């Protein structure tokens, strides 16, 4: 968001992940390297024990060598214990920080202008965040593997020049040959992560909208879309597993050939008497040890590519712009009104309107796109091509977020109901007195929803309001909007899902309640609500066609056809 700069690319995001844990990693990485170094020294020390203690029969040398081996194991154990703790802690904290940033971006008061589905966002905050943080582990263990192999090469060079050169040339050659497969793994991993996120997003969307989908008979179409996405995710996952199999097989085969060559040469040197028994055992142990770091280094580029792909997706998401502008102005007066000053935006052309304090202004709009444009303009998520939306004497985009929230609330047709109880859904902050809460519940007919359950207002509500019917959710959302008591309230089709009797009850009480709090803009074609409106504006083909009361406008056949049902 604007108040915090985020890395714009995946590479920079990975760099920041390393940078913000540098203090801990500067201690953790050397400890991991020390652990790997001690792992390397174990076969060397065992070779020393055999040559200086067992072969010579020197008890004192044997005892000292055993103490040296014990010291190596003590350092090995503790360096890994504390080094891994530091690295893993950094890894977990980085994943948490990324999840927090993603959540902050979504929940920021200014919002995020993104088309990412909720399930995809969840995938970013879980699997992608963990993949990005894994780069700390990858780098630490790669550095340790590189250092240990240099130490192995140095020891072998000291023992036998030919064997040392074989390792120094062979290991880089094996790692380079492995890179022939890693681009395939990286490409397939990135595609698999994206398709899995898309399938997760569709699954979450499908579950959330299952009830309305059944209502319109669209579940088969939605299920078909999910089936296609799920199959793609399955195919991509199988392709990734297959490519990792190629990589693992190639790594194991090449490193096995190299280590077999080193072991064979060392055995021949021992038969010729150029190597002692202890040195032979040390070299065989070292060749066994080398298998793991060679595999790690070979797979590093594929793992890093997968982390960078996840980092790129997170960076792109965090870079999405804000929905709302944030100025520093506030309108004068305690109950400023909203006005459209010759607005042109999308389907709207030269629209002008102004609310009056205590008035209920109804807008009858023939085109859903024009209706949504009006809502978006009032919500501030859309800027007009021409003209200005004002609250009092200040343009809407110049208002601070705090001031905008204090003076204007837009309750769109589709609203979210959060998990909790009916009481927390209507009055999340618990600010309303009992009489005020009762008035809000009565004006929205939400008191009937509470009366239907033995727990009343303490009735549990599941996430998304899935435990409520469509009409009940709409009434709860209306009650929550009325509870805010803002000077200007915008309601888009607030009674479209309720029955006619309930709609008339809401219309009769809504006007009285809102008249004491401020002005109300109703976007509706409901005759019950239009009858209670003080003024009605008809917007046809994006223009204000006529205005008057509902009774006056019913003389127009076109108006009657649009609203009477």
TAJOVEN-V870143 format. One record per backbone hydrogen bond with DSSP energy under -1.0 kcal/mol. NH is the residue of the N-H (numbers start at 1). CO is the residue of the C=O. If there is no record, write none. Layout:
NH	CO
NH	CO
This chain:
4	1
13	9
14	10
15	11
16	12
17	13
18	14
19	15
20	16
22	19
25	21
26	22
28	24
29	25
31	27
32	28
33	29
34	30
35	31
36	32
37	33
38	34
39	35
40	36
41	37
42	38
45	41
46	42
47	43
48	44
49	45
50	46
51	47
52	48
53	49
54	49
55	50
62	58
63	59
64	60
65	61
66	62
67	63
68	64
69	65
70	66
71	67
72	68
73	69
74	70
75	71
76	72
77	73
78	74
79	75
80	76
81	77
82	78
83	79
84	80
85	81
86	82
87	83
88	84
89	85
90	86
91	87
92	88
93	89
94	90
95	91
96	92
97	93
98	94
99	95
100	96
101	97
102	98
103	99
104	100
105	101
106	102
107	103
108	104
111	108
113	321
114	112
121	117
122	118
123	119
124	120
125	121
128	123
129	124
130	126
131	127
132	128
133	129
134	130
135	132
136	133
138	134
139	135
140	136
141	137
142	138
143	139
144	140
145	141
146	142
147	143
148	144
149	145
150	146
151	147
152	148
153	149
154	150
155	151
156	152
157	153
158	154
159	155
160	156
164	160
165	161
166	162
167	163
168	164
169	165
170	166
171	167
173	169
174	170
175	171
176	172
177	173
178	174
179	175
180	177
181	178
182	178
185	181
186	182
187	183
188	184
189	185
190	186
191	187
192	188
193	189
194	190
195	191
196	192
197	193
198	194
199	195
200	196
201	197
202	198
203	199
204	200
205	201
206	202
207	203
208	204
209	205
210	207
213	209
214	210
215	211
216	212
218	213
222	218
223	219
224	220
225	221
226	222
227	223
228	224
229	225
230	226
231	227
232	228
233	229
234	230
235	231
236	232
237	233
238	234
239	235
240	236
241	237
242	238
243	239
244	240
245	241
246	242
247	243
248	244
249	245
250	246
251	247
252	248
253	249
254	250
255	251
256	252
257	253
258	254
259	255
260	256
261	257
262	258
263	259
264	260
265	261
266	262
267	263
268	264
269	265
270	266
271	267
272	268
273	270
274	269
280	276
281	277
282	278
283	279
284	280
285	281
286	282
287	283
288	284
289	285
290	286
294	290
295	291
296	292
297	293
298	294
299	295
303	299
304	300
305	301
306	302
307	303
308	304
309	305
310	306
311	307
312	308
313	309
314	310
315	311
316	312
317	313
318	314
319	315
320	317
323	110
324	110
327	399
329	398
339	390
340	353
341	388
343	351
344	386
345	348
348	345
349	542
351	343
353	340
355	338
359	356
361	520
362	535
363	522
364	537
366	539
371	367
372	368
373	369
374	370
375	371
376	372
377	373
378	374
379	375
380	376
381	376
382	376
385	344
386	344
388	341
390	339
391	394
392	337
394	391
396	389
398	395
399	396
400	329
404	400
405	401
406	402
407	403
408	404
409	488
411	490
420	461
422	459
423	457
425	421
426	422
427	423
430	427
437	433
438	434
439	435
440	436
441	437
442	438
443	439
444	440
446	441
447	441
450	446
451	447
452	448
453	450
456	453
458	455
459	456
461	420
464	417
465	462
466	463
468	465
473	469
474	470
475	471
476	472
477	473
478	474
479	475
480	476
481	477
482	478
483	479
488	407
489	519
490	409
491	521
492	411
493	523
498	495
503	499
504	500
505	501
506	502
507	503
508	504
509	505
510	506
511	507
513	509
514	510
515	511
517	514
518	514
519	487
520	359
521	489
522	361
523	491
524	363
530	526
531	527
534	360
535	360
536	548
537	362
538	546
539	364
540	543
543	540
545	538
546	538
548	536
553	549
554	550
555	552
556	553
560	556
561	557
562	558
563	559
564	560
